[in-house]
Amino acid sequence: MAKPGYRVFDTEVGELRRMSPHFVRVTFRSDDLRELGWDGPDQRIKVVLPLEGSGFDAVPSDADWFSAWRALPDDRRNPIRTYTIRDARPDAGELDVDFVAHGDSGPASRWISAARVGDRMLVIAPDATSDEDSGGWEWHPGAARTLLIAGDETAVPAVSAILEQLPAGARGAAFLEVPEAGDALPLRAPAGVEVRWLPRGERSTDYGARLVEAVTEWADAWVAADPGAATVPATAPAAVRELPALDDDDVLWEVPEAADDGGLYAWLAGEASAITTLRRHLVKGLGVDRRRVAFMGYWKLGRAEG
Ligand SMILES: Cc1cc2nc3c(=O)[nH]c(=O)nc-3n(C[C@H](O)[C@H](O)[C@H](O)COP(=O)(O)OP(=O)(O)OC[C@H]3O[C@@H](n4cnc5c(N)ncnc54)[C@H](O)[C@@H]3O)c2cc1C
């Protein structure tokens, strides 16, 4: 049987850096991480959080540990949350993850506010010793000429890593909504990609409003200037234009394959309602081919992951 593309890594907190009012960078360290893989720039990973009292004692070690984990009773099942590789140095056995500290409403956010150097952490991440792709990344711009990248604070690590690996001649815009102005982290982007930080500031609970405004304005202007680069080719099946109605329980996640023509590629990630609004505006409102829009509305205000 082929070795799975990802596995559990046993690590500990090597370093903690408060990067800004809401971002804390954790460098996880261990010899185990020398086998860490990193298949794509927006590589997602999972952190397995310790249970109070029993830590990681109940985490199954079977080959099919995920089914065993799911079968555990609620009070013995360690919470698992999704994060992104911000940077990794497998040669040194190091992995950086930027955590948004959003208070004590969730186990991951609670963990980051109390984390100490030396704390143990289990991380589910790509295994470099496997020939399989981890499947945990979605950045597929293909031959796109213009890039539209948009996300909230939870997408800042992925967007930063995406921007850093773009070719020097890349063109487009990246919009990042963050809690406050001090959360604009240093990042490197090609000169042709405008990076716009959008602090919520006093509109602190108005998640996604600034992102929706700014991206809508940019997209309207871009489509008006270059309508042919956004729309569906005449040969595309009608279903490509149709967006199903989404109810509250739908997974708001649709990622296209890389297109080989050179139009727009949009990558949208963050709180579900803002990302859904943006995708709807692009596809329904402006007629952008849905195969040009990767959308990941992966966290919902008021609802825990899992
Ligand atoms: C592919 C992917 C990559 C991700 N990468 C990162 C990353 O690199 N860094 C990162 O910080 N997050 C990232 N996230 C988001 C992270 O998984 C969620 O924010 C997660 O809900 C945090 O878990 P929690 O235990 O803190 O809160 P949960 O227990 O899941 O939720 C508890 C409550 O907190 C609210 N909540 C959750 N997240 C936030 C937030 N950011 N701000 C305000 N309220 C919130 C929920 O709506 C809920 O009401 C990523 C998610 C996905 C799917």
The ligand as an SDF file (V2000), in Angstrom:
LIG
                    3D

 53 58  0  0  0  0  0  0  0  0999 V2000
   -7.2350   25.8450    4.9390 C   0  0  0  0  0  0  0  0  0  0  0  0
   -7.2480   26.6430    6.2270 C   0  0  0  0  0  0  0  0  0  0  0  0
   -6.1010   27.3240    6.6200 C   0  0  0  0  0  0  0  0  0  0  0  0
   -6.1180   28.0980    7.7920 C   0  0  0  0  0  0  0  0  0  0  0  0
   -4.9580   28.7330    8.1730 N   0  0  0  0  0  0  0  0  0  0  0  0
   -4.9510   29.4740    9.3200 C   0  0  0  0  0  0  0  0  0  0  0  0
   -3.7370   30.0840    9.7820 C   0  0  0  0  0  0  0  0  0  0  0  0
   -2.6440   29.8940    9.2290 O   0  0  0  0  0  0  0  0  0  0  0  0
   -3.8140   30.8570   10.9050 N   0  0  0  0  0  0  0  0  0  0  0  0
   -4.9990   31.0370   11.6030 C   0  0  0  0  0  0  0  0  0  0  0  0
   -5.0100   31.7380   12.6210 O   0  0  0  0  0  0  0  0  0  0  0  0
   -6.1510   30.4370   11.1870 N   0  0  0  0  0  0  0  0  0  0  0  0
   -6.1410   29.6540   10.0860 C   0  0  0  0  0  0  0  0  0  0  0  0
   -7.3000   29.0230    9.6840 N   0  0  0  0  0  0  0  0  0  0  0  0
   -8.5510   29.3050   10.4140 C   0  0  0  0  0  0  0  0  0  0  0  0
   -8.6880   28.4770   11.6910 C   0  0  0  0  0  0  0  0  0  0  0  0
   -8.7410   27.1040   11.3660 O   0  0  0  0  0  0  0  0  0  0  0  0
  -10.0260   28.8900   12.3540 C   0  0  0  0  0  0  0  0  0  0  0  0
   -9.9850   30.2390   12.7150 O   0  0  0  0  0  0  0  0  0  0  0  0
  -10.3570   28.0080   13.5410 C   0  0  0  0  0  0  0  0  0  0  0  0
  -11.7440   28.1290   13.7640 O   0  0  0  0  0  0  0  0  0  0  0  0
   -9.6170   28.3810   14.8060 C   0  0  0  0  0  0  0  0  0  0  0  0
   -9.9490   27.4470   15.8060 O   0  0  0  0  0  0  0  0  0  0  0  0
  -10.3350   27.8470   17.2990 P   0  0  0  0  0  0  0  0  0  0  0  0
  -10.2090   26.5990   18.1000 O   0  0  0  0  0  0  0  0  0  0  0  0
   -9.5360   29.0500   17.7220 O   0  0  0  0  0  0  0  0  0  0  0  0
  -11.8480   28.2980   17.2070 O   0  0  0  0  0  0  0  0  0  0  0  0
  -13.1630   27.3620   16.9620 P   0  0  0  0  0  0  0  0  0  0  0  0
  -13.3560   26.4250   18.1110 O   0  0  0  0  0  0  0  0  0  0  0  0
  -13.1010   26.7440   15.6170 O   0  0  0  0  0  0  0  0  0  0  0  0
  -14.3060   28.4580   16.9770 O   0  0  0  0  0  0  0  0  0  0  0  0
  -14.7510   29.0600   18.2020 C   0  0  0  0  0  0  0  0  0  0  0  0
  -15.4030   30.4040   17.8890 C   0  0  0  0  0  0  0  0  0  0  0  0
  -14.4000   31.3140   17.4250 O   0  0  0  0  0  0  0  0  0  0  0  0
  -14.8080   31.8830   16.1750 C   0  0  0  0  0  0  0  0  0  0  0  0
  -13.5780   32.0750   15.3800 N   0  0  0  0  0  0  0  0  0  0  0  0
  -12.8280   31.1310   14.7570 C   0  0  0  0  0  0  0  0  0  0  0  0
  -11.7680   31.7000   14.1440 N   0  0  0  0  0  0  0  0  0  0  0  0
  -11.8600   33.0320   14.3700 C   0  0  0  0  0  0  0  0  0  0  0  0
  -11.0550   34.1470   14.0160 C   0  0  0  0  0  0  0  0  0  0  0  0
   -9.9140   34.0040   13.2990 N   0  0  0  0  0  0  0  0  0  0  0  0
  -11.4490   35.3730   14.4160 N   0  0  0  0  0  0  0  0  0  0  0  0
  -12.5700   35.5350   15.1730 C   0  0  0  0  0  0  0  0  0  0  0  0
  -13.3840   34.5160   15.5630 N   0  0  0  0  0  0  0  0  0  0  0  0
  -13.0180   33.2700   15.1640 C   0  0  0  0  0  0  0  0  0  0  0  0
  -15.7750   30.8560   15.5690 C   0  0  0  0  0  0  0  0  0  0  0  0
  -16.6700   31.4860   14.6780 O   0  0  0  0  0  0  0  0  0  0  0  0
  -16.4700   30.3140   16.7940 C   0  0  0  0  0  0  0  0  0  0  0  0
  -17.5220   31.1710   17.1820 O   0  0  0  0  0  0  0  0  0  0  0  0
   -7.2980   28.2090    8.5610 C   0  0  0  0  0  0  0  0  0  0  0  0
   -8.4460   27.4840    8.1820 C   0  0  0  0  0  0  0  0  0  0  0  0
   -8.4060   26.6880    7.0420 C   0  0  0  0  0  0  0  0  0  0  0  0
   -9.6080   25.8720    6.6910 C   0  0  0  0  0  0  0  0  0  0  0  0
  1  2  1  0
  2  3  1  0
  2 52  2  0
  3  4  2  0
  4  5  1  0
  4 50  1  0
  5  6  2  0
  6  7  1  0
  6 13  1  0
  7  8  2  0
  7  9  1  0
  9 10  1  0
 10 11  2  0
 10 12  1  0
 12 13  2  0
 13 14  1  0
 14 15  1  0
 14 50  1  0
 15 16  1  0
 16 17  1  0
 16 18  1  0
 18 19  1  0
 18 20  1  0
 20 21  1  0
 20 22  1  0
 22 23  1  0
 23 24  1  0
 24 25  2  0
 24 26  1  0
 24 27  1  0
 27 28  1  0
 28 29  2  0
 28 30  1  0
 28 31  1  0
 31 32  1  0
 32 33  1  0
 33 34  1  0
 33 48  1  0
 34 35  1  0
 35 36  1  0
 35 46  1  0
 36 37  1  0
 36 45  1  0
 37 38  2  0
 38 39  1  0
 39 40  1  0
 39 45  2  0
 40 41  1  0
 40 42  2  0
 42 43  1  0
 43 44  2  0
 44 45  1  0
 46 47  1  0
 46 48  1  0
 48 49  1  0
 50 51  2  0
 51 52  1  0
 52 53  1  0
M  END
$$$$
